[in-house]
């Protein structure tokens, strides 16, 4: 029969972390940026993406951060 662990033994504290989905990129790690391009005298809008400036491309913010 196996022995049960000692009930008085120290247990590591559980690690809990509240994370918030980044309100700027909605968790997509990047934001969309529209740019203007001129081709043959006609303006065309192009879209590109940049790393999210608020979360640094992580897609989440550590802790509870309510959107303001």
LINPEWO-V284724 format. One record per backbone hydrogen bond with DSSP energy under -0.5 kcal/mol. CO is the residue of the C=O (numbers start at 1). NH is the residue of the N-H. E is the energy in kcal/mol with one decimal. If there is no record, write none. Layout:
BEGIN
co->(CO/CO)
nh->(NH/NH)
e->(E/E)
END
This chain:
BEGIN
co->(6/14/17/18/20/22/25/29/31/33/35/37/37/39/42/44/46/48/50/52/55/59/61/63/64)
nh->(9/16/19/63/61/26/28/52/50/48/46/39/44/42/39/37/35/33/31/56/58/22/20/65/66)
e->(-1.5/-0.7/-0.6/-2.6/-3.2/-1.6/-1.6/-1.5/-2.3/-2.7/-3.3/-0.5/-3.5/-1.2/-2.7/-3.1/-3.3/-3.2/-2.6/-1.2/-0.8/-1.6/-2.8/-0.8/-0.6)
END
